[in-house]
Structures are given as C-alpha cells and as structure tokens.
Amino acid sequence: MIMVEIIRLHYPILKTINSAQQVVAMGFFDGVHLGHQKVIKRAKIEAERRNVPLAVLTYDPHPIVVFKALTEPLRYITPIGKKSELLADLGVDIVYVMQFTSLLSTLPPQKFVDDVVMQLNPVTVVGGFDHVYGGDPKIADMIHLPKYAQKRFDVISVSELDDGEHKIGSSSIRLALDNGEMAIVNRQLGHIHQTTGLVVHGEARGRELGFPTINIKTPELEHLPAIGIYIVEVMIGSDWHLGMASIGRNVTFGDARPITVEINLLDFNQEVYGENVTINWHSYLRGEIKFANVIDLISQLKQDEIATRQYFNTLG
C-alpha cells in the first residue's frame, strides 16, 4: 500500500505549514471518482513538470454539517482514510485535511487564499471547474481564483467529465447508491465501491437454511447501497472471498425489523467473529422479497448463488 502524509489543519493556521513549493489540488474529493481523478492527474503532470511535490487540500467534515441541520446520518462515499489511500494511488504526496467550520465557511475568498492557500506555498493550484472556496460561491470560484492569486501562483481549472450519459459527480453517485444502481456507481467511480465492517453475531438463520452468513456492523459514516441483494467480494485478513450480500430487514421473518448487512460467502464456512472486513460492492442482484415460506426463500437463494457465480465467471 502506498502511504501518503496526512496533515490536519484548523483555521486560523497559526504556524508555517510547508516551506517548500508544491502543486496544490483543491477539492472535497468524496469518492475520488473519475472527475476527481482527472483533476489529480492534471495536477500530477504539473507537479512533475515543475519537479515539486503534489499536495491535496481537502476538508472534514462535509460542509453540509455547517450549513444545515442533518435530517439523516452523515455518510461518505469514501471516508477520509479511504480517500487518502486513493489519492496516494494517484501520486499525491501530502493530504491537508482542513477542519470545515463556520468561521472557515464565511471567509471572503481573498482572505481564504491569503490565510489558507498561501500557507501551503503553492506554485500552482489546480481545481475542478465547479470548485468553490470562501464565503460567497458566486465569486469564490475557479474563474476568480487568478485574481486572488495576485500572480503568486498559477491556476489550472479542469473541465467537467461525463460517463457518456450523465455528468460524473459525488451527488449523482450518492443518489445511485441510494437507488442500488451499482453499475452507475462503479462506472462513475472508476473503481468498485467499497465499505468496511466488523463481523458480529446475528440470528444464525442463514446457517439453518444452508446458507451461513457473516453479519457485518458497518461504520456509520460509510455509505451503503440501498436495501437489496448484491454480488460482492469480501476481504478477510489478506484473502478475498466471493459472496452475495443482503442489506435489509429480513422481512420474511417479521415486520419492522432493523436493517442488517448479512453476507453469504461462497465455498466458505468458518467462524470469523471479530474480524475486520472490506467489502467490494460489484452488482445489484434483486430487491428484498417477503417470501411466503422458507422453502421459497431457499429456492431464491440458490438462484442468487448461481447468478453470483456466473457474474464472477464472466469477469474471468
């Protein structure tokens, strides 16, 4: 695994951060999707041309925390740890994580550039065409950034990217996740959507049905797909296992049950309680169904297994 230096910042910045010049890519970069990758790759080219490190300025928590009351749990496509891993894979040397606060959100753009961006000693700043900073998005955009730079650094604005059907963006990926549309999610990400979790005890019904499952407690900040049945891979230790995952309420066994994540691993029947796992969400299989009886449920699970094996066979 490629490592990246992570430096957390809080405004006001009271000490010098970096005395060496560097290229700085700015953005929230949730998901590090293909559009984000375009920004980072353009910034990497600039950093190599100038023979300086490549840094990213990002934020935590999501700005929505500052601007409005949350009506649902705060979730990320890629929490900061995973985001940093993906940025490192793209050649980023340093990730600056700025705490997003009310004070930071109201800074005039000139003051944001003077007090935050200039602390990073940028030779060039790169951002997506729609990136905004400072207190007024109408004037705190990439179009106005050269004015605030005052010839102290160059500015590169990277144009939008689409997948042939839709503009690629974190908002559209979140919507697709909420609809279980993994084909859109993974196409726009440019990689398979991934979450983590801890294996905990469940009701052991899967074992009774001949389809033993591992039950996953997922961190609250991670964005799971919608309720449904999915084709997945699960990493336990250093080994990947094929499986089919259920996100749902097990409605066959009662109403108003809590949402759980249960995964039947193919060709695997070991106890792994307490293991930390990583889940790759490949493809949506079907919605959650309330079966009339257990026999019908087992029949459907057998069909799901066939479909899962066929999916991975087509991948080679």
FENJONOR-V951180 format. One record per residue. N is the residue number from 1. PHI is phi in degrees with one decimal (* if undefined). D_LAST is the distance of its C-alpha to the last C-alpha in Angstrom with 2 decimals. Layout:
BEGIN
n:N phi:PHI d_last:D_LAST
n:N phi:PHI d_last:D_LAST
END
This chain:
BEGIN
n:1 phi:* d_last:24.66
n:2 phi:-76.1 d_last:26.86
n:3 phi:-97.8 d_last:30.18
n:4 phi:-130.5 d_last:32.40
n:5 phi:-78.7 d_last:36.07
n:6 phi:-110.8 d_last:36.91
n:7 phi:-122.0 d_last:40.53
n:8 phi:-90.4 d_last:41.94
n:9 phi:-123.7 d_last:44.80
n:10 phi:-140.4 d_last:47.48
n:11 phi:-89.8 d_last:49.95
n:12 phi:-76.3 d_last:52.54
n:13 phi:-82.3 d_last:51.12
n:14 phi:-99.8 d_last:53.98
n:15 phi:-140.4 d_last:52.91
n:16 phi:-64.0 d_last:51.43
n:17 phi:-90.6 d_last:47.64
n:18 phi:-150.1 d_last:46.75
n:19 phi:-88.2 d_last:49.18
n:20 phi:-92.4 d_last:46.61
n:21 phi:-67.9 d_last:45.51
n:22 phi:-157.4 d_last:41.94
n:23 phi:-85.6 d_last:39.83
n:24 phi:-119.7 d_last:39.36
n:25 phi:-99.4 d_last:36.74
n:26 phi:-106.7 d_last:38.01
n:27 phi:162.5 d_last:36.19
n:28 phi:-78.6 d_last:35.09
n:29 phi:59.0 d_last:31.38
n:30 phi:-71.1 d_last:30.16
n:31 phi:100.5 d_last:26.37
n:32 phi:45.5 d_last:26.32
n:33 phi:-77.0 d_last:24.70
n:34 phi:-60.4 d_last:24.20
n:35 phi:-64.9 d_last:27.95
n:36 phi:-62.6 d_last:28.83
n:37 phi:-61.4 d_last:26.50
n:38 phi:-62.0 d_last:28.41
n:39 phi:-63.6 d_last:31.63
n:40 phi:-65.7 d_last:30.56
n:41 phi:-64.6 d_last:29.21
n:42 phi:-66.8 d_last:32.51
n:43 phi:-66.7 d_last:34.44
n:44 phi:-65.2 d_last:32.62
n:45 phi:-59.0 d_last:33.63
n:46 phi:-65.3 d_last:37.17
n:47 phi:-64.5 d_last:37.24
n:48 phi:-67.9 d_last:36.16
n:49 phi:-62.6 d_last:38.72
n:50 phi:-93.6 d_last:41.42
n:51 phi:59.0 d_last:40.24
n:52 phi:-131.3 d_last:40.45
n:53 phi:-67.7 d_last:38.19
n:54 phi:-109.1 d_last:36.09
n:55 phi:-118.2 d_last:37.02
n:56 phi:-120.2 d_last:36.02
n:57 phi:-106.1 d_last:38.65
n:58 phi:-128.6 d_last:37.26
n:59 phi:-138.1 d_last:38.90
n:60 phi:-156.9 d_last:38.98
n:61 phi:-80.3 d_last:39.50
n:62 phi:-60.4 d_last:38.41
n:63 phi:-54.8 d_last:41.50
n:64 phi:-57.8 d_last:41.66
n:65 phi:-60.5 d_last:43.23
n:66 phi:-81.1 d_last:46.20
n:67 phi:-93.0 d_last:46.68
n:68 phi:-157.1 d_last:46.50
n:69 phi:-72.1 d_last:46.55
n:70 phi:-80.3 d_last:43.18
n:71 phi:-99.9 d_last:42.77
n:72 phi:-150.7 d_last:39.45
n:73 phi:-58.2 d_last:37.75
n:74 phi:-76.2 d_last:36.80
n:75 phi:-133.1 d_last:33.04
n:76 phi:-119.3 d_last:30.88
n:77 phi:-65.9 d_last:27.37
n:78 phi:-134.3 d_last:27.47
n:79 phi:-57.0 d_last:30.47
n:80 phi:-56.3 d_last:32.18
n:81 phi:-64.7 d_last:30.36
n:82 phi:-67.0 d_last:26.85
n:83 phi:-57.6 d_last:28.31
n:84 phi:-64.3 d_last:29.77
n:85 phi:-61.3 d_last:26.53
n:86 phi:-66.5 d_last:24.81
n:87 phi:-65.4 d_last:27.97
n:88 phi:-61.8 d_last:28.03
n:89 phi:-62.0 d_last:24.53
n:90 phi:-90.1 d_last:26.07
n:91 phi:97.9 d_last:28.94
n:92 phi:-75.5 d_last:31.58
n:93 phi:-93.4 d_last:34.21
n:94 phi:-136.5 d_last:36.29
n:95 phi:-115.4 d_last:35.85
n:96 phi:-92.9 d_last:39.20
n:97 phi:-107.9 d_last:39.12
n:98 phi:-87.3 d_last:42.27
n:99 phi:-64.2 d_last:43.61
n:100 phi:-88.5 d_last:43.97
n:101 phi:-124.9 d_last:47.46
n:102 phi:-59.0 d_last:50.16
n:103 phi:-62.7 d_last:52.02
n:104 phi:-63.0 d_last:49.08
n:105 phi:-68.7 d_last:48.32
n:106 phi:-103.5 d_last:51.88
n:107 phi:-64.9 d_last:52.23
n:108 phi:-59.2 d_last:53.41
n:109 phi:-57.6 d_last:50.85
n:110 phi:-63.1 d_last:53.22
n:111 phi:-69.6 d_last:53.73
n:112 phi:-60.4 d_last:49.97
n:113 phi:-64.7 d_last:49.51
n:114 phi:-68.1 d_last:52.58
n:115 phi:-92.9 d_last:52.02
n:116 phi:-113.5 d_last:48.23
n:117 phi:-61.2 d_last:46.52
n:118 phi:-67.3 d_last:49.22
n:119 phi:-65.9 d_last:48.93
n:120 phi:-92.1 d_last:45.57
n:121 phi:53.0 d_last:47.29
n:122 phi:-79.1 d_last:44.92
n:123 phi:-92.4 d_last:45.18
n:124 phi:-146.9 d_last:42.83
n:125 phi:-114.9 d_last:41.55
n:126 phi:-120.1 d_last:38.38
n:127 phi:-152.4 d_last:37.48
n:128 phi:-68.2 d_last:35.78
n:129 phi:-56.2 d_last:38.12
n:130 phi:-104.9 d_last:38.72
n:131 phi:-71.8 d_last:39.25
n:132 phi:-126.0 d_last:42.63
n:133 phi:-153.0 d_last:44.70
n:134 phi:72.5 d_last:48.22
n:135 phi:-83.8 d_last:50.25
n:136 phi:-125.5 d_last:50.34
n:137 phi:-62.4 d_last:47.06
n:138 phi:-70.3 d_last:49.15
n:139 phi:-121.2 d_last:50.26
n:140 phi:-100.9 d_last:47.82
n:141 phi:-128.1 d_last:45.01
n:142 phi:-68.6 d_last:43.48
n:143 phi:-63.3 d_last:46.07
n:144 phi:-88.8 d_last:48.92
n:145 phi:-59.3 d_last:47.39
n:146 phi:-57.5 d_last:48.94
n:147 phi:-63.2 d_last:52.33
n:148 phi:-73.1 d_last:51.88
n:149 phi:-65.7 d_last:50.51
n:150 phi:52.7 d_last:53.95
n:151 phi:64.8 d_last:52.59
n:152 phi:-84.7 d_last:51.56
n:153 phi:-152.9 d_last:47.85
n:154 phi:-83.0 d_last:45.77
n:155 phi:-127.2 d_last:43.66
n:156 phi:-124.6 d_last:40.33
n:157 phi:-104.0 d_last:39.16
n:158 phi:-103.0 d_last:35.55
n:159 phi:-70.2 d_last:35.04
n:160 phi:-69.9 d_last:32.92
n:161 phi:-134.0 d_last:29.34
n:162 phi:-124.0 d_last:27.80
n:163 phi:-100.4 d_last:24.36
n:164 phi:96.8 d_last:25.69
n:165 phi:-126.4 d_last:27.09
n:166 phi:-136.7 d_last:28.60
n:167 phi:-63.7 d_last:30.03
n:168 phi:-79.3 d_last:27.73
n:169 phi:-163.1 d_last:29.67
n:170 phi:-61.2 d_last:29.78
n:171 phi:-64.0 d_last:31.91
n:172 phi:-68.5 d_last:29.52
n:173 phi:-69.2 d_last:26.64
n:174 phi:-62.1 d_last:28.94
n:175 phi:-62.3 d_last:29.88
n:176 phi:-63.9 d_last:26.31
n:177 phi:-61.4 d_last:25.72
n:178 phi:-66.4 d_last:28.91
n:179 phi:-102.0 d_last:27.68
n:180 phi:72.8 d_last:24.24
n:181 phi:-88.9 d_last:22.69
n:182 phi:-68.5 d_last:19.58
n:183 phi:-63.1 d_last:18.16
n:184 phi:-68.7 d_last:21.38
n:185 phi:-55.2 d_last:21.48
n:186 phi:-72.6 d_last:18.15
n:187 phi:-66.7 d_last:18.71
n:188 phi:-75.3 d_last:22.19
n:189 phi:-68.2 d_last:21.43
n:190 phi:80.9 d_last:18.84
n:191 phi:-157.6 d_last:17.10
n:192 phi:-76.2 d_last:16.24
n:193 phi:-60.3 d_last:19.59
n:194 phi:-133.2 d_last:20.57
n:195 phi:-130.7 d_last:23.49
n:196 phi:-124.1 d_last:25.01
n:197 phi:178.0 d_last:27.19
n:198 phi:-120.0 d_last:29.13
n:199 phi:-77.9 d_last:28.60
n:200 phi:-126.0 d_last:31.86
n:201 phi:-74.9 d_last:33.44
n:202 phi:-122.0 d_last:33.13
n:203 phi:-92.0 d_last:34.72
n:204 phi:63.2 d_last:32.57
n:205 phi:-69.2 d_last:32.25
n:206 phi:-57.6 d_last:28.54
n:207 phi:-62.9 d_last:29.39
n:208 phi:-64.8 d_last:32.11
n:209 phi:-86.8 d_last:29.75
n:210 phi:89.5 d_last:27.27
n:211 phi:-130.0 d_last:24.78
n:212 phi:-60.0 d_last:25.88
n:213 phi:-124.1 d_last:25.18
n:214 phi:-101.9 d_last:25.71
n:215 phi:-101.5 d_last:28.06
n:216 phi:-112.7 d_last:27.65
n:217 phi:-93.8 d_last:30.61
n:218 phi:-95.9 d_last:29.42
n:219 phi:-54.4 d_last:31.68
n:220 phi:-60.1 d_last:33.85
n:221 phi:-78.4 d_last:33.11
n:222 phi:-90.8 d_last:29.36
n:223 phi:-90.6 d_last:28.31
n:224 phi:-80.3 d_last:26.41
n:225 phi:-66.4 d_last:25.03
n:226 phi:-69.0 d_last:27.31
n:227 phi:-55.2 d_last:28.00
n:228 phi:159.1 d_last:25.23
n:229 phi:-111.8 d_last:22.15
n:230 phi:-132.9 d_last:18.89
n:231 phi:-89.7 d_last:15.27
n:232 phi:-137.9 d_last:15.29
n:233 phi:-121.1 d_last:14.40
n:234 phi:-127.7 d_last:17.57
n:235 phi:-98.5 d_last:18.64
n:236 phi:-118.2 d_last:21.54
n:237 phi:66.8 d_last:23.18
n:238 phi:-113.0 d_last:20.57
n:239 phi:-110.0 d_last:17.78
n:240 phi:-96.2 d_last:15.11
n:241 phi:-128.9 d_last:14.92
n:242 phi:-81.0 d_last:13.21
n:243 phi:-164.0 d_last:15.99
n:244 phi:-127.0 d_last:17.93
n:245 phi:-110.3 d_last:20.88
n:246 phi:-116.1 d_last:24.22
n:247 phi:-106.9 d_last:26.54
n:248 phi:175.7 d_last:29.79
n:249 phi:-110.1 d_last:33.11
n:250 phi:50.1 d_last:32.32
n:251 phi:-64.3 d_last:34.73
n:252 phi:-60.8 d_last:34.68
n:253 phi:-105.1 d_last:36.72
n:254 phi:145.2 d_last:39.18
n:255 phi:-96.6 d_last:39.99
n:256 phi:57.5 d_last:40.36
n:257 phi:-86.9 d_last:38.03
n:258 phi:-70.2 d_last:36.57
n:259 phi:-73.2 d_last:33.08
n:260 phi:-129.2 d_last:30.72
n:261 phi:-117.2 d_last:27.11
n:262 phi:-125.4 d_last:25.71
n:263 phi:-129.4 d_last:22.21
n:264 phi:-90.7 d_last:21.13
n:265 phi:-89.5 d_last:18.67
n:266 phi:-73.7 d_last:16.67
n:267 phi:57.6 d_last:17.76
n:268 phi:-147.3 d_last:20.19
n:269 phi:-149.5 d_last:23.95
n:270 phi:-122.8 d_last:25.85
n:271 phi:-83.4 d_last:28.58
n:272 phi:-132.6 d_last:27.70
n:273 phi:-57.5 d_last:30.62
n:274 phi:86.1 d_last:31.60
n:275 phi:-80.6 d_last:28.22
n:276 phi:-84.2 d_last:27.20
n:277 phi:-126.6 d_last:23.65
n:278 phi:-120.0 d_last:21.39
n:279 phi:-118.2 d_last:19.47
n:280 phi:-98.5 d_last:16.71
n:281 phi:-93.9 d_last:17.35
n:282 phi:-80.6 d_last:14.27
n:283 phi:-155.6 d_last:15.68
n:284 phi:-80.2 d_last:18.93
n:285 phi:-96.3 d_last:19.06
n:286 phi:-168.4 d_last:22.82
n:287 phi:-81.8 d_last:26.26
n:288 phi:-74.6 d_last:28.33
n:289 phi:-122.4 d_last:30.28
n:290 phi:-92.2 d_last:33.56
n:291 phi:-84.2 d_last:33.34
n:292 phi:-69.7 d_last:36.56
n:293 phi:-156.7 d_last:35.86
n:294 phi:-67.1 d_last:33.53
n:295 phi:-61.3 d_last:32.48
n:296 phi:-64.7 d_last:31.07
n:297 phi:-62.1 d_last:29.24
n:298 phi:-61.8 d_last:27.62
n:299 phi:-60.1 d_last:26.63
n:300 phi:-67.6 d_last:24.93
n:301 phi:-61.5 d_last:23.12
n:302 phi:-64.6 d_last:21.71
n:303 phi:-66.5 d_last:20.48
n:304 phi:-62.3 d_last:18.97
n:305 phi:-63.7 d_last:17.09
n:306 phi:-60.7 d_last:15.71
n:307 phi:-63.7 d_last:14.68
n:308 phi:-66.1 d_last:13.06
n:309 phi:-64.0 d_last:10.95
n:310 phi:-63.6 d_last:10.05
n:311 phi:-60.2 d_last:9.22
n:312 phi:-71.7 d_last:6.69
n:313 phi:-63.2 d_last:5.24
n:314 phi:-69.6 d_last:5.35
n:315 phi:-77.3 d_last:3.79
n:316 phi:80.3 d_last:0.00
END
